[in-house]
Amino acid sequence: MSLPTVALVIPVLDEEKALPALIGLVASLDPPPAEVIVVDGGSGDRTRELVLAAGWTLLDTTAGRGRQINAGVAAAASAFICVLHADTAPPLDMVAVIRDALADDRTALASFTPLIRGERTRWGTTFHNWIKTWYAPLITRPHLFIRGVRLLFGDHAMFFRREQFLQVGGCTPGDAIMEEADLCVKFAQLGRIRMVHRWVETSDRRIAAWGPLKANWIYFKVGILWAVGARSRLEKNYPHVR
């Protein structure tokens, strides 16, 4: 019996600084993914050149992670999809971990546990990122919190079954950010939302640019805006950092 195939879908916008490290890591994954699909939202740097040189599939959409993820999943042929951000470093057995987690039919959506790293980051930032997966649904979707649903975010490297992603309607197309939390709400109707006990390392570039206090205030603010349905205000409150 053949194992389910896994596709990586990577939404990007001006990621030439992050891509070289990611390209090297993805080339080292064992077993390798069946597909790597990069969806570019209109980069003006060398992003496209690097993607094509890596031999990855390159798609073009207008910017917005929800729209970009939808395009990547639609283009994939694999049964399992992992949405990976360009500044996130996966473990080398990533594909096997995804297969093992989704072998449990009770799990609808899962993710890795992010370890946020950089010159200005300490363990407290990673701990806050972990505990946020609990208090965010408590504040914004208490009916889901009571059921044990967690809200996961992009730096978690979330993964799911392609068929079920299409079943729930995918990401809301206009969402530039918080598309992953929205997916958690949609997938909650199908089964468990959980984090596996394996790290992915993710960049602290926003914390380095904004400082820890400002960064956490921005994260909290966009979360509340999303919770009250103010989607049109999300992107302007989440500055672009590369």
KOLMIDO-926079 format. One record per residue: chain; residue in one letter; z, y, x of N, C-alpha, C in turn. Coordinates in pm, 1 decimal, decimal comma. Example, Ala and Ser with C-alpha at 12.3 -4.5 7.8 and 13.67 -1.06 7.14 Angstrom:
REM residues 2
{rec A A {780,0 -569,0 1319,0} {780,0 -450,0 1230,0} {780,0 -330,0 1320,0}} {rec A S {708,0 -225,0 1285,0} {714,0 -106,0 1367,0} {787,0 3,0 1290,0}} 
//
This chain:
REM residues 242
{rec A M {0,0 -119,6 85,1} {0,0 0,0 0,0} {0,0 124,9 88,9}} {rec A S {-96,4 214,5 65,6} {-105,9 333,8 149,0} {0,6 435,6 108,8}} {rec A L {46,2 511,8 207,2} {147,4 613,6 182,5} {83,0 738,1 122,4}} {rec A P {157,3 813,5 39,6} {101,9 937,8 -15,4} {68,0 1036,0 96,6}} {rec A T {-42,3 1105,2 80,1} {-82,1 1203,9 179,8} {-9,1 1335,5 155,8}} {rec A V {5,5 1411,6 263,1} {79,7 1538,2 259,3} {-10,6 1650,7 310,5}} {rec A A {-16,6 1759,4 234,9} {-89,2 1878,7 276,6} {8,7 1991,7 303,6}} {rec A L {-16,2 2067,1 409,0} {57,2 2190,7 433,5} {-25,9 2306,0 380,6}} {rec A V {35,2 2388,7 297,5} {-29,1 2510,1 247,2} {44,7 2628,5 307,4}} {rec A I {-28,0 2712,7 381,2} {34,0 2821,7 456,2} {-25,9 2953,8 410,3}} {rec A P {47,6 3032,5 329,0} {-1,6 3165,4 290,5} {22,7 3263,7 404,8}} {rec A V {-77,7 3342,6 440,1} {-64,2 3432,0 555,1} {-117,7 3571,4 525,0}} {rec A L {-66,0 3665,5 600,9} {-117,5 3802,5 603,0} {-74,2 3864,0 735,6}} {rec A D {-171,5 3884,3 824,5} {-145,7 3944,5 956,5} {-38,6 3867,4 1034,2}} {rec A E {-67,1 3742,0 1062,0} {31,5 3654,2 1126,7} {-10,8 3612,3 1268,4}} {rec A E {-86,6 3695,7 1339,8} {-132,6 3654,3 1472,9} {-17,6 3633,0 1572,1}} {rec A K {95,0 3699,3 1552,5} {208,4 3680,4 1643,1} {276,3 3545,6 1621,3}} {rec A A {285,4 3502,9 1497,6} {358,4 3379,6 1465,8} {272,1 3254,7 1478,3}} {rec A L {142,0 3267,8 1457,9} {57,2 3149,3 1446,0} {47,6 3062,6 1571,6}} {rec A P {40,0 3117,8 1692,8} {26,3 3028,1 1808,5} {136,8 2923,6 1817,9}} {rec A A {262,0 2962,5 1795,7} {371,6 2866,6 1800,5} {358,7 2763,4 1689,0}} {rec A L {322,7 2808,4 1568,7} {309,6 2715,7 1456,8} {195,7 2617,1 1479,7}} {rec A I {85,3 2664,0 1533,8} {-28,7 2575,4 1559,9} {12,1 2463,8 1655,6}} {rec A G {87,4 2498,0 1759,2} {133,9 2397,1 1852,9} {227,2 2296,9 1788,6}} {rec A L {316,4 2344,7 1703,5} {410,9 2254,9 1636,3} {340,7 2161,6 1538,6}} {rec A V {249,9 2215,2 1459,5} {179,7 2132,0 1361,6} {97,6 2024,0 1432,4}} {rec A A {39,5 2058,0 1547,4} {-37,1 1959,5 1623,8} {51,5 1845,4 1674,1}} {rec A S {182,5 1869,8 1683,9} {275,8 1769,0 1735,5} {342,7 1687,1 1625,7}} {rec A L {317,9 1718,3 1499,1} {383,2 1646,0 1390,6} {343,1 1498,3 1392,9}} {rec A D {441,9 1412,2 1373,4} {418,9 1268,0 1379,2} {497,1 1199,7 1266,7}} {rec A P {427,5 1149,6 1163,9} {281,9 1146,3 1148,0} {226,8 1284,2 1112,5}} {rec A P {96,7 1304,2 1131,6} {38,1 1434,7 1102,7} {13,5 1453,3 953,1}} {rec A P {4,0 1576,8 906,9} {-36,4 1599,6 767,9} {-184,0 1565,3 750,2}} {rec A A {-220,8 1529,3 628,5} {-361,0 1499,2 601,4} {-445,4 1626,0 598,2}} {rec A E {-384,0 1737,9 560,1} {-456,8 1864,5 547,2} {-365,8 1979,2 589,0}} {rec A V {-424,9 2079,9 650,0} {-356,8 2207,5 672,4} {-447,0 2314,7 613,8}} {rec A I {-400,2 2379,2 507,8} {-479,8 2477,3 435,0} {-412,2 2612,9 447,3}} {rec A V {-479,6 2704,9 511,9} {-427,0 2840,1 530,6} {-497,8 2932,6 431,6}} {rec A V {-419,6 3008,9 356,3} {-475,9 3098,8 256,0} {-445,9 3241,5 298,8}} {rec A D {-549,4 3311,7 339,2} {-534,4 3446,4 394,8} {-547,8 3552,0 285,3}} {rec A G {-455,4 3646,4 286,3} {-455,4 3752,2 185,8} {-521,3 3881,0 231,4}} {rec A G {-607,3 3873,5 335,2} {-679,1 3993,0 380,4} {-629,9 4045,9 513,1}} {rec A S {-605,4 3958,2 608,3} {-551,8 3998,6 738,8} {-649,5 4088,8 813,6}} {rec A G {-592,0 4183,9 886,3} {-672,9 4273,5 967,7} {-657,5 4248,0 1116,1}} {rec A D {-584,0 4143,1 1153,0} {-562,8 4111,7 1294,2} {-641,2 3984,2 1329,4}} {rec A R {-594,0 3904,1 1424,7} {-666,0 3785,2 1470,1} {-625,7 3658,1 1394,4}} {rec A T {-560,7 3673,0 1281,1} {-514,7 3557,2 1205,1} {-628,0 3458,8 1176,9}} {rec A R {-736,2 3506,1 1121,1} {-847,8 3418,6 1082,3} {-905,9 3347,2 1204,9}} {rec A E {-921,0 3419,8 1312,7} {-973,9 3360,8 1436,1} {-886,1 3245,8 1484,9}} {rec A L {-755,4 3264,5 1482,4} {-662,7 3161,3 1528,4} {-666,5 3038,4 1437,1}} {rec A V {-673,2 3060,8 1308,0} {-676,9 2950,0 1212,5} {-802,2 2865,2 1232,5}} {rec A L {-915,2 2930,1 1246,2} {-1040,4 2856,8 1263,4} {-1042,3 2782,4 1396,7}} {rec A A {-987,6 2843,1 1500,4} {-982,5 2776,6 1631,3} {-894,3 2652,8 1626,2}} {rec A A {-793,1 2654,2 1540,8} {-703,8 2537,8 1526,0} {-769,3 2424,8 1447,6}} {rec A G {-881,8 2452,6 1383,1} {-949,6 2351,4 1304,0} {-892,8 2335,1 1164,9}} {rec A W {-813,5 2431,3 1120,0} {-754,0 2425,0 987,7} {-850,6 2479,2 882,6}} {rec A T {-828,5 2440,5 758,8} {-906,8 2494,8 647,7} {-859,8 2637,2 618,4}} {rec A L {-954,5 2728,7 604,4} {-922,3 2869,2 578,6} {-981,2 2910,7 444,5}} {rec A L {-894,2 2961,7 357,6} {-935,9 3016,6 228,9} {-902,7 3164,8 224,4}} {rec A D {-972,9 3238,7 140,7} {-948,9 3382,0 123,9} {-912,9 3412,9 -20,2}} {rec A T {-808,2 3493,6 -38,7} {-773,7 3546,4 -170,6} {-728,4 3690,8 -151,3}} {rec A T {-707,4 3759,5 -261,4} {-637,4 3886,9 -251,5} {-490,9 3857,7 -220,2}} {rec A A {-423,7 3955,0 -159,5} {-286,1 3934,0 -115,2} {-192,6 3909,1 -233,1}} {rec A G {-88,3 3830,8 -205,3} {12,0 3795,3 -305,2} {42,3 3647,2 -291,5}} {rec A R {165,1 3613,5 -252,1} {193,2 3474,1 -218,6} {173,5 3379,7 -337,0}} {rec A G {206,3 3424,2 -458,3} {184,9 3338,2 -573,5} {38,8 3298,3 -586,1}} {rec A R {-49,6 3396,0 -577,4} {-193,5 3371,6 -587,1} {-242,2 3285,8 -470,2}} {rec A Q {-190,9 3313,9 -351,2} {-232,9 3239,7 -232,8} {-189,4 3092,7 -240,3}} {rec A I {-67,0 3068,4 -282,2} {-18,7 2930,7 -294,2} {-99,3 2855,3 -399,1}} {rec A N {-126,3 2918,6 -511,5} {-206,8 2853,7 -615,1} {-342,8 2811,5 -561,0}} {rec A A {-405,4 2898,6 -482,9} {-537,6 2867,7 -427,8} {-530,0 2751,1 -330,2}} {rec A G {-425,0 2748,1 -248,3} {-410,0 2640,2 -152,1} {-386,8 2506,3 -218,2}} {rec A V {-299,9 2504,2 -319,3} {-272,8 2378,7 -390,3} {-397,5 2331,3 -464,1}} {rec A A {-472,4 2423,2 -525,3} {-593,7 2385,7 -597,3} {-696,3 2322,7 -504,0}} {rec A A {-701,8 2368,3 -379,3} {-799,4 2317,5 -284,0} {-757,3 2185,7 -220,0}} {rec A A {-629,5 2151,6 -228,6} {-578,3 2032,1 -161,0} {-617,8 1905,3 -235,5}} {rec A A {-633,8 1798,1 -159,2} {-660,0 1666,5 -217,3} {-537,4 1576,4 -208,8}} {rec A S {-434,8 1619,5 -137,5} {-317,6 1535,5 -111,8} {-225,3 1528,5 -232,9}} {rec A A {-148,7 1420,3 -239,6} {-53,5 1401,4 -349,7} {68,0 1491,2 -335,9}} {rec A F {112,6 1514,1 -210,8} {231,3 1594,9 -184,8} {190,6 1723,1 -112,9}} {rec A I {256,6 1832,4 -149,7} {228,3 1963,8 -91,6} {356,5 2021,8 -33,7}} {rec A C {346,9 2078,8 85,4} {456,3 2156,9 142,9} {406,8 2297,5 169,2}} {rec A V {477,3 2396,4 115,1} {442,7 2537,0 139,6} {521,6 2583,3 261,4}} {rec A L {449,4 2612,7 367,0} {511,4 2646,2 495,1} {475,4 2788,8 532,6}} {rec A H {574,5 2868,7 568,0} {547,8 3005,0 613,4} {516,2 3004,9 762,5}} {rec A A {436,5 3101,1 803,6} {386,0 3103,0 940,9} {496,0 3120,3 1044,4}} {rec A D {609,0 3180,2 1006,8} {716,7 3204,5 1103,0} {826,3 3098,6 1093,9}} {rec A T {794,3 2983,6 1035,6} {891,4 2876,0 1020,1} {848,4 2754,8 1101,7}} {rec A A {941,7 2697,3 1177,4} {912,7 2584,7 1266,6} {964,4 2455,5 1205,3}} {rec A P {875,8 2363,3 1168,3} {919,7 2238,9 1105,1} {966,3 2135,8 1206,9}} {rec A P {1047,1 2038,1 1163,1} {1080,8 1925,8 1251,4} {957,6 1838,2 1271,2}} {rec A L {954,1 1764,8 1381,0} {834,0 1689,0 1414,3} {808,3 1573,0 1318,2}} {rec A D {911,7 1526,0 1246,0} {892,3 1419,2 1147,8} {883,8 1474,4 1005,6}} {rec A M {836,7 1596,4 993,2} {831,8 1664,9 864,6} {761,5 1582,1 756,7}} {rec A V {648,4 1525,9 788,4} {571,3 1451,3 688,9} {650,7 1331,8 637,7}} {rec A A {716,4 1258,9 727,7} {797,1 1144,0 686,8} {914,5 1186,5 599,4}} {rec A V {977,6 1298,7 632,5} {1090,1 1348,6 551,2} {1042,8 1382,1 410,4}} {rec A I {926,7 1446,4 399,1} {871,5 1481,3 267,8} {843,9 1355,2 186,6}} {rec A R {782,5 1256,9 249,2} {753,5 1131,3 177,7} {881,7 1062,8 129,7}} {rec A D {981,1 1059,3 216,4} {1106,9 993,2 179,6} {1174,4 1064,6 62,8}} {rec A A {1176,4 1198,5 66,9} {1245,2 1273,7 -38,9} {1173,8 1257,7 -172,6}} {rec A L {1041,4 1262,4 -172,3} {966,3 1255,0 -297,6} {944,4 1111,4 -344,9}} {rec A A {988,5 1014,8 -265,5} {987,1 875,6 -312,9} {1086,0 857,0 -427,7}} {rec A D {1183,8 947,5 -436,1} {1280,1 946,6 -546,8} {1217,9 1022,5 -664,3}} {rec A D {1182,5 949,0 -769,7} {1116,0 1010,8 -884,0} {1202,1 1113,9 -955,2}} {rec A R {1333,6 1109,9 -932,2} {1422,0 1208,0 -997,1} {1408,9 1345,6 -934,8}} {rec A T {1356,2 1353,1 -812,8} {1340,1 1481,2 -743,6} {1206,7 1542,9 -780,5}} {rec A A {1211,7 1662,8 -837,9} {1089,6 1733,4 -874,5} {1045,5 1828,6 -763,9}} {rec A L {1142,0 1895,4 -703,4} {1113,7 1995,4 -600,7} {1222,5 1986,5 -495,6}} {rec A A {1183,9 1991,1 -369,6} {1282,8 1982,0 -262,4} {1243,2 2074,8 -149,2}} {rec A S {1333,0 2086,5 -53,2} {1305,9 2173,9 61,0} {1387,9 2127,2 180,3}} {rec A F {1354,8 2181,7 294,3} {1436,9 2166,4 412,6} {1549,0 2270,4 407,7}} {rec A T {1642,0 2261,7 501,5} {1751,3 2357,9 511,3} {1719,1 2454,6 624,1}} {rec A P {1705,0 2584,5 594,2} {1660,3 2677,2 697,8} {1771,3 2719,3 794,1}} {rec A L {1738,0 2717,6 919,8} {1823,2 2771,3 1025,1} {1756,7 2899,1 1073,5}} {rec A I {1817,9 3012,7 1043,2} {1757,5 3141,6 1077,7} {1796,4 3176,8 1220,1}} {rec A R {1695,9 3200,6 1304,3} {1721,7 3222,6 1446,1} {1651,5 3346,6 1498,1}} {rec A G {1717,6 3410,4 1593,8} {1661,1 3527,2 1659,5} {1770,0 3597,3 1738,7}} {rec A E {1732,0 3702,7 1807,2} {1826,2 3771,8 1895,1} {1941,8 3835,7 1820,4}} {rec A R {1922,5 3874,4 1694,4} {2026,4 3946,5 1621,4} {2095,0 3861,0 1515,0}} {rec A T {2070,1 3732,0 1517,2} {2117,2 3646,5 1409,2} {2226,8 3552,7 1455,4}} {rec A R {2327,5 3535,3 1371,6} {2437,2 3444,6 1398,7} {2447,0 3341,8 1285,1}} {rec A W {2538,0 3246,1 1299,8} {2551,5 3140,5 1200,1} {2585,1 3194,7 1061,9}} {rec A G {2651,1 3309,9 1056,3} {2685,3 3366,1 926,4} {2563,9 3393,1 840,0}} {rec A T {2453,1 3431,1 903,1} {2329,7 3456,7 828,0} {2276,4 3328,2 767,5}} {rec A T {2277,1 3221,4 845,5} {2230,7 3092,6 794,3} {2322,7 3043,3 682,4}} {rec A F {2455,6 3062,3 699,7} {2549,1 3019,7 595,5} {2524,3 3096,5 466,2}} {rec A H {2502,2 3228,6 478,8} {2475,7 3308,5 358,6} {2347,4 3261,5 290,5}} {rec A N {2246,2 3228,5 370,5} {2120,7 3180,9 314,3} {2141,0 3050,2 237,7}} {rec A W {2233,0 2965,9 287,6} {2261,5 2839,2 220,0} {2339,5 2860,7 91,1}} {rec A I {2443,6 2941,2 98,0} {2527,2 2958,4 -20,7} {2454,4 3038,0 -129,6}} {rec A K {2354,2 3115,7 -87,5} {2274,5 3192,5 -184,2} {2199,2 3100,0 -279,9}} {rec A T {2167,6 2978,9 -233,6} {2096,9 2885,8 -321,6} {2183,5 2843,6 -439,1}} {rec A W {2316,0 2862,6 -426,8} {2408,2 2833,3 -536,7} {2440,3 2958,7 -617,7}} {rec A Y {2475,8 3069,6 -549,1} {2520,0 3183,7 -629,7} {2403,4 3257,0 -695,1}} {rec A A {2282,3 3243,8 -639,4} {2167,0 3310,2 -702,6} {2142,4 3256,0 -843,8}} {rec A P {2139,5 3123,2 -864,5} {2124,8 3077,6 -1003,9} {2247,6 3106,8 -1089,4}} {rec A L {2367,2 3110,3 -1028,1} {2487,1 3143,4 -1105,1} {2475,7 3283,2 -1164,8}} {rec A I {2421,1 3377,1 -1085,9} {2408,5 3515,3 -1132,3} {2288,1 3534,4 -1223,0}} {rec A T {2175,3 3473,4 -1185,3} {2049,0 3505,6 -1252,5} {2007,0 3406,0 -1360,1}} {rec A R {2045,6 3280,2 -1345,7} {2008,4 3176,9 -1444,0} {2126,3 3082,5 -1464,0}} {rec A P {2237,0 3130,7 -1523,3} {2358,4 3048,4 -1533,4} {2337,1 2918,4 -1608,7}} {rec A H {2245,6 2914,3 -1703,5} {2221,1 2789,6 -1777,6} {2165,1 2682,0 -1684,6}} {rec A L {2090,1 2724,3 -1581,7} {2039,5 2628,6 -1483,2} {2148,0 2591,8 -1382,4}} {rec A F {2231,3 2687,4 -1347,2} {2340,6 2660,0 -1254,1} {2431,7 2550,7 -1308,5}} {rec A I {2461,2 2555,5 -1437,2} {2547,5 2455,3 -1499,3} {2486,4 2316,2 -1484,9}} {rec A R {2353,9 2309,6 -1483,9} {2284,7 2181,5 -1468,5} {2273,1 2138,8 -1322,0}} {rec A G {2320,4 2223,8 -1229,3} {2314,6 2190,5 -1087,9} {2188,8 2233,2 -1017,7}} {rec A V {2106,3 2314,3 -1086,4} {1980,2 2359,5 -1026,6} {2008,1 2462,6 -917,8}} {rec A R {1940,0 2449,6 -805,0} {1950,6 2546,2 -696,7} {1823,0 2630,0 -691,0}} {rec A L {1836,9 2754,6 -650,9} {1720,9 2839,2 -627,3} {1690,5 2836,8 -478,1}} {rec A L {1571,2 2793,6 -444,4} {1527,2 2784,0 -305,4} {1429,0 2897,0 -277,1}} {rec A F {1411,8 2927,2 -149,3} {1330,4 3041,5 -111,1} {1229,0 3001,0 -4,6}} {rec A G {1135,6 3092,4 25,2} {1021,0 3057,7 107,5} {1053,1 3003,0 244,4}} {rec A D {1162,9 3048,5 304,0} {1195,3 3001,4 438,3} {1250,2 2858,8 438,1}} {rec A H {1258,4 2796,2 321,0} {1307,7 2658,9 310,3} {1197,6 2554,8 332,8}} {rec A A {1070,6 2596,5 336,6} {958,5 2501,2 343,4} {967,5 2404,1 226,0}} {rec A M {942,6 2455,0 106,5} {955,3 2378,4 -16,6} {839,7 2280,2 -30,7}} {rec A F {867,8 2165,8 -95,9} {760,5 2068,0 -116,2} {774,9 2000,5 -252,0}} {rec A F {662,9 1946,1 -300,6} {656,5 1897,0 -437,8} {531,2 1810,7 -454,0}} {rec A R {518,7 1749,4 -569,5} {398,8 1672,8 -603,6} {292,5 1768,2 -659,0}} {rec A R {172,1 1755,5 -609,3} {64,2 1844,3 -653,9} {44,4 1834,9 -804,9}} {rec A E {45,9 1714,2 -857,9} {24,1 1693,4 -1001,1} {127,1 1769,1 -1084,0}} {rec A Q {252,1 1768,0 -1040,7} {356,3 1836,5 -1117,3} {347,5 1988,0 -1101,3}} {rec A F {304,5 2035,4 -984,8} {281,9 2178,8 -966,4} {180,2 2227,9 -1068,8}} {rec A L {71,1 2154,1 -1085,3} {-30,5 2192,5 -1183,2} {24,0 2179,7 -1324,4}} {rec A Q {108,5 2081,3 -1347,0} {166,5 2059,0 -1479,6} {251,0 2177,5 -1525,2}} {rec A V {327,8 2238,1 -1433,3} {414,0 2350,9 -1471,2} {340,8 2484,8 -1464,6}} {rec A G {213,0 2481,6 -1428,6} {134,5 2604,9 -1426,7} {131,6 2676,5 -1293,9}} {rec A G {188,9 2615,2 -1189,9} {186,6 2676,0 -1057,2} {267,1 2804,2 -1049,7}} {rec A C {239,6 2882,0 -948,2} {306,9 3011,1 -931,3} {250,3 3113,2 -1028,7}} {rec A T {332,4 3208,2 -1069,6} {282,1 3321,0 -1147,5} {188,9 3401,3 -1057,6}} {rec A P {60,2 3415,5 -1093,1} {-38,5 3469,0 -998,5} {-5,5 3605,5 -940,2}} {rec A G {55,6 3692,9 -1016,7} {81,5 3827,6 -968,5} {202,4 3840,2 -879,0}} {rec A D {277,4 3731,7 -856,9} {399,8 3739,3 -777,9} {368,0 3750,3 -628,6}} {rec A A {410,0 3860,9 -566,7} {393,0 3877,7 -422,3} {512,5 3820,6 -347,5}} {rec A I {628,6 3825,5 -409,6} {750,7 3765,9 -354,9} {829,5 3703,5 -469,4}} {rec A M {932,2 3625,6 -435,6} {1016,5 3554,1 -532,1} {937,9 3449,5 -610,7}} {rec A E {816,0 3417,7 -563,9} {737,5 3314,8 -631,4} {803,8 3178,0 -620,2}} {rec A E {880,5 3158,2 -510,4} {943,4 3028,5 -490,1} {1062,2 3008,5 -584,6}} {rec A A {1138,5 3114,4 -609,9} {1247,9 3104,3 -706,5} {1193,5 3077,6 -846,0}} {rec A D {1082,2 3141,4 -878,1} {1018,2 3119,2 -1006,8} {973,7 2973,7 -1020,8}} {rec A L {923,7 2916,2 -911,7} {883,9 2775,2 -914,3} {1003,9 2684,4 -941,1}} {rec A C {1118,7 2718,8 -883,7} {1239,1 2638,2 -907,0} {1273,4 2633,5 -1055,1}} {rec A V {1262,3 2747,4 -1121,6} {1291,3 2753,1 -1265,2} {1193,3 2664,4 -1341,4}} {rec A K {1065,9 2670,8 -1303,4} {965,4 2589,9 -1373,2} {985,3 2440,7 -1347,2}} {rec A F {1012,2 2404,6 -1221,3} {1028,0 2263,7 -1187,2} {1156,8 2203,6 -1242,3}} {rec A A {1254,0 2288,2 -1276,3} {1382,0 2236,7 -1325,3} {1366,4 2153,7 -1452,0}} {rec A Q {1259,9 2177,3 -1526,4} {1236,9 2099,3 -1649,0} {1192,1 1957,0 -1618,4}} {rec A L {1152,3 1931,5 -1493,0} {1097,1 1800,9 -1457,2} {1194,5 1712,4 -1380,7}} {rec A G {1299,1 1770,8 -1321,0} {1391,1 1688,6 -1243,1} {1478,2 1771,1 -1151,2}} {rec A R {1528,9 1706,2 -1046,6} {1623,7 1769,8 -954,2} {1554,1 1870,7 -864,0}} {rec A I {1628,9 1975,2 -828,2} {1589,0 2071,5 -725,5} {1691,5 2057,2 -614,0}} {rec A R {1649,1 2021,0 -493,3} {1749,3 1996,4 -389,9} {1697,7 2030,0 -250,6}} {rec A M {1792,3 2047,3 -159,3} {1761,9 2062,3 -17,9} {1791,9 1932,4 53,6}} {rec A V {1703,0 1891,2 142,0} {1732,3 1775,2 225,0} {1811,9 1822,1 346,9}} {rec A H {1883,9 1729,8 407,9} {1971,0 1765,4 519,8} {1895,1 1759,6 652,1}} {rec A R {1790,1 1839,4 658,8} {1711,6 1852,0 780,8} {1675,1 1998,1 799,7}} {rec A W {1688,3 2046,5 922,0} {1662,5 2187,5 950,5} {1512,6 2217,8 961,5}} {rec A V {1475,7 2336,0 917,8} {1357,5 2405,6 968,3} {1409,1 2535,5 1028,8}} {rec A E {1352,5 2576,0 1138,7} {1393,0 2701,7 1200,3} {1299,8 2812,9 1153,7}} {rec A T {1358,8 2923,4 1113,0} {1277,2 3034,1 1064,0} {1317,2 3163,8 1133,9}} {rec A S {1220,3 3250,9 1149,6} {1239,9 3374,3 1225,1} {1333,3 3470,6 1152,4}} {rec A D {1407,1 3547,5 1231,1} {1492,1 3652,0 1173,3} {1424,3 3788,1 1181,6}} {rec A R {1290,7 3789,8 1178,0} {1218,8 3915,1 1205,9} {1255,4 4027,6 1109,3}} {rec A R {1285,2 3996,2 984,3} {1325,1 4103,5 891,8} {1465,3 4154,8 925,3}} {rec A I {1554,4 4064,4 961,2} {1688,2 4106,5 1000,3} {1682,7 4189,9 1127,6}} {rec A A {1594,8 4150,6 1220,9} {1579,5 4227,1 1344,6} {1524,6 4366,2 1316,5}} {rec A A {1433,6 4375,3 1220,0} {1372,0 4504,6 1188,2} {1463,4 4594,6 1106,5}} {rec A W {1538,7 4537,0 1012,4} {1617,6 4616,0 918,8} {1765,3 4622,5 954,0}} {rec A G {1814,2 4526,1 1031,1} {1957,8 4511,2 1052,5} {2016,4 4421,7 945,1}} {rec A P {2125,2 4350,2 976,1} {2180,3 4252,2 881,3} {2221,9 4310,5 746,5}} {rec A L {2289,7 4426,0 746,2} {2336,6 4480,8 619,5} {2221,7 4521,6 529,6}} {rec A K {2124,5 4593,8 586,3} {2010,5 4637,4 506,3} {1930,5 4517,2 457,9}} {rec A A {1911,4 4416,3 545,5} {1833,5 4298,1 507,8} {1897,2 4227,6 388,2}} {rec A N {2028,7 4205,1 393,9} {2093,3 4133,9 284,6} {2096,2 4216,9 156,4}} {rec A W {2104,2 4349,7 171,0} {2095,9 4435,3 52,9} {1957,5 4424,2 -11,1}} {rec A I {1851,0 4422,8 69,8} {1715,6 4409,0 16,8} {1698,9 4273,9 -51,8}} {rec A Y {1748,4 4166,7 12,6} {1738,0 4034,5 -48,7} {1808,5 4032,7 -184,6}} {rec A F {1928,3 4091,6 -189,4} {2003,4 4093,7 -314,9} {1930,4 4176,4 -420,7}} {rec A K {1878,1 4291,4 -380,1} {1813,0 4381,5 -475,5} {1688,7 4318,1 -537,2}} {rec A V {1604,1 4256,0 -454,3} {1483,2 4195,8 -511,0} {1518,5 4076,5 -599,5}} {rec A G {1628,5 4007,0 -565,5} {1672,4 3897,3 -650,5} {1712,5 3945,3 -789,0}} {rec A I {1785,5 4056,1 -794,1} {1827,1 4111,2 -923,3} {1706,6 4164,0 -1000,8}} {rec A L {1613,0 4231,1 -931,7} {1492,3 4280,0 -998,8} {1413,0 4164,5 -1059,1}} {rec A W {1404,2 4055,3 -983,0} {1335,6 3936,4 -1035,9} {1409,0 3881,5 -1157,8}} {rec A A {1540,8 3876,9 -1150,9} {1620,3 3818,7 -1259,1} {1604,0 3895,6 -1389,8}} {rec A V {1589,8 4028,0 -1380,5} {1578,0 4108,7 -1503,1} {1432,5 4129,3 -1543,9}} {rec A G {1340,5 4065,7 -1471,3} {1200,3 4070,8 -1510,8} {1122,6 4190,2 -1460,9}} {rec A A {1176,6 4263,6 -1363,8} {1107,0 4382,2 -1311,8} {1011,3 4342,8 -1198,7}} {rec A R {917,7 4255,3 -1230,1} {829,4 4198,5 -1128,0} {742,4 4303,5 -1060,8}} {rec A S {701,8 4405,3 -1134,0} {613,6 4506,9 -1077,0} {681,2 4587,6 -966,9}} {rec A R {814,4 4583,0 -960,2} {888,2 4661,2 -860,5} {926,0 4579,4 -737,0}} {rec A L {897,5 4448,9 -739,2} {945,1 4363,9 -631,0} {881,3 4397,9 -497,2}} {rec A E {749,5 4405,2 -493,7} {680,5 4417,7 -365,0} {714,6 4548,7 -294,5}} {rec A K {725,9 4659,8 -368,8} {753,3 4787,8 -302,9} {897,2 4795,1 -250,2}} {rec A N {983,4 4706,4 -298,5} {1120,9 4700,4 -247,1} {1138,4 4597,0 -138,0}} {rec A Y {1027,0 4535,5 -92,2} {1032,6 4432,5 10,8} {927,9 4466,0 116,5}} {rec A P {961,7 4555,7 210,4} {862,6 4604,6 306,1} {801,1 4494,4 390,4}} {rec A H {675,7 4514,5 427,8} {599,3 4419,8 509,7} {649,8 4427,1 654,3}} {rec A V {687,8 4313,4 710,3} {735,4 4307,2 850,4} {658,4 4198,8 922,8}} {rec A R {598,3 4234,3 1036,4} {527,1 4136,5 1119,6} {553,8 4164,8 1265,8}} 
//
